Every structure is written in structure tokens, then in C-alpha cells.
Amino acid sequence: MDLTISLPHGPQRLAITGTAEQNLKIIRESLGVKLLSRNGTLRITGQQDAVRRAAYVLENLSDAANKYQPLTRQELLDTIASVNRAKVHTTANNAYPPSADQSVAGGLEVYLGGRRITAITPGQLEYLKAIRSHDLTFCTGPAGTGKTYLAVASAVNMLKNSQIRRLVLVRPAVEAGEKLGFLPGSMQDKVNPYLRPLLDALHDMMDFDQIQHFMASDVIEIIPLAFMRGRTLNDSLIILDEAQNTTRSQMLMFLTRLGHGGKMIVTGDTSQTDLPDPTQSGLVDAIRRLARIKGVAMATLQQADIVRHSIVQRVVEAYSQDASKQTGPQA
């Protein structure tokens, strides 16, 4: 397949091709296509899928150049890794991976036959779009809004479609206002109660034998946050649940585990912090620090997004009113 695209002039062309055409060299070697730049045009030749992927990568370079924010070498490599995992399709004029809107609007296909996980509220749909289009997504909101469930559904869908190689589910092992004392059993026995909500979500999307197989082969890993130190996870989707119970140093440790071709989703409810000093929550601190960082999405679910039993919405509302009175203007 041959495809010819036009190149702009001046600095924008250099931002696309790279100094001494280094960007084109990276695309050639990574995607196995031939690229010939001549007279303001770029000819792409190769297998059909490879040409489509190269066209998509070049469009990303062009978009970045038009915004005067040329991609770095690492950003280019991450884009190539991403497009290699995605299923690329064509439009009349070019090649693109499915948009975030197209990927999630019809629901997420999971391993259980005939089952699709769909967003029920507009807020949930925006959350799913954010996950699709960003490598790091923070989601906060009250209990029952689907923060964890939709994160796990997104991860399972990407695993099924070979867009990631591993799924890592992480939770801080913090007791909810109780001291449970000594727990008998192995290390896994001790941490299982903290990780159970993540397993519950998985059981809605896979059968028991499949979960056991994936966990035995290390495709799915469910671990306490403390066990993440020192690791780098490539081509993985990593979910940190109950992130309001992390400290600032734990959050920094977690966020720096992200490897090439990976994604992270961080979920939590800032109103339910179980830390001795709630003001030290790593989730609150990270949202403040990273709100304007490129590539980071912030999704906020509201009481209207609660999809559990209808009484849950009324309970959350009642407690929110009580909290607002306590933090309101003082006489």
C-alpha cells in the first residue's frame, strides 16, 4: 500500500520529520514501512496495517507541531507503542485508531460471553473517555458512582483486545477506623480482605477459572500498595483503588511505577479518608499538583452518578449536607 501526505514548511516540517529526519527513521524501524520525503510530500509504502499506523503517528506529530509543542523522542516512542496495541481503522482520507467516544459509547466488551459494561450516566461516560484518551486518569467521587468498577471494566476490555499485556490492581492496606489486630494465615490471607472489592468487580467480567488462570500466569495481579516499591510496569494498566488512603510519599512512589506503553487509573473518595491525619492524603495532594500536567485527566463523579441502590444516593446526600454545615461560615 502507498500513501502520500503533504508536509508543511519551515519549523513545523522539522517538528514532524525531526532533526536529520530522526523521527522518520524511528517510524521506519518501529513500524517496518518505507518513508520517502521529497518536494514537500511524504510517501509511505508498506503493508496496509503498517502504513495506516505510520499515518496515524505522523498525524500526531503534525498536530503537536501545529500547537508548537513538538513531540519528544520518548513521546514519539510512546505514540508508536500505543498505535501498535490499538486496532486501527480507516476513514475516507486517513487512518486512525477508534476515538474515545467510539470506543466506549457502545459499552465495553469483557470476557463473559454477551456481556458489555456500559456507562449509565453522562459523568460515567466522560470518565470512560478520559481513561481511553489519557495515560494517567484520576477519578474522585462518592461511594456507588462506579469509580472502581468502570476502571476494572476498562482494563479488562483492553486486556481482551490485546491493548495491554497485564492488569495490576492495587490497594493500600488501611483499616477503616478499626483495629483488627493480629490476622492468622499466610501473607495472602492477611491482605485478601483489603483487596476483595477488586476481585468482586473481576468476577462480574470473567468466570472463576479464567481469573485463576490469569492470576497464576501473572497476567492479573492484585497486590497491596506497599508491594509496588521498586517496580516498573511496562504495557500494563495499573489501578490504584481507595487512593484517598495513601500518603503523599506513597502516591509519589506509585505514580513513578508507570512504564512504557502503560496506563494508570487512580480512584478514591476524598470524603472517606481513613488516615490518622486526613489532610495528608496523597490523593488530594496529587490532584492539586497534577491538575495542569499534560497527559493527566481529572474525572469527578457526583451524587447524580451513584448507580447502587437508590437509598445510597440519599445517604450520601444526607451526610454531605451535614459536612457542609460543619465547614460553613462560622459566627
Secondary structure, DSSP 8 states (H G I E B T S, - for coil): -EEEEE--STHHHHHHH-GGGHHHHHHHHHHT-EEEEETTEEEEES-HHHHHHHHHHHHHHHHHHHTT----HHHHHHHHHHHHHS--EE-SS-EE---HHHHHHT-EE-SSTT-EE---SHHHHHHHHHHHH-SEEEEE--TTS-HHHHHHHHHHHHHHTTS-SEEEEEE----SS-------S-HHHHHHHHHHHHHHHHHTTS-HHHHHHHHHTTSEEEEEGGGGTT--BSSEEEEE-SGGG-BHHHHHHHHTTB-TT-EEEEEE-TT---SSSGGGBHHHHHHHHHTT-TTEEEEE--GGG--S-HHHHHHHHHHHHHHHHHHS---
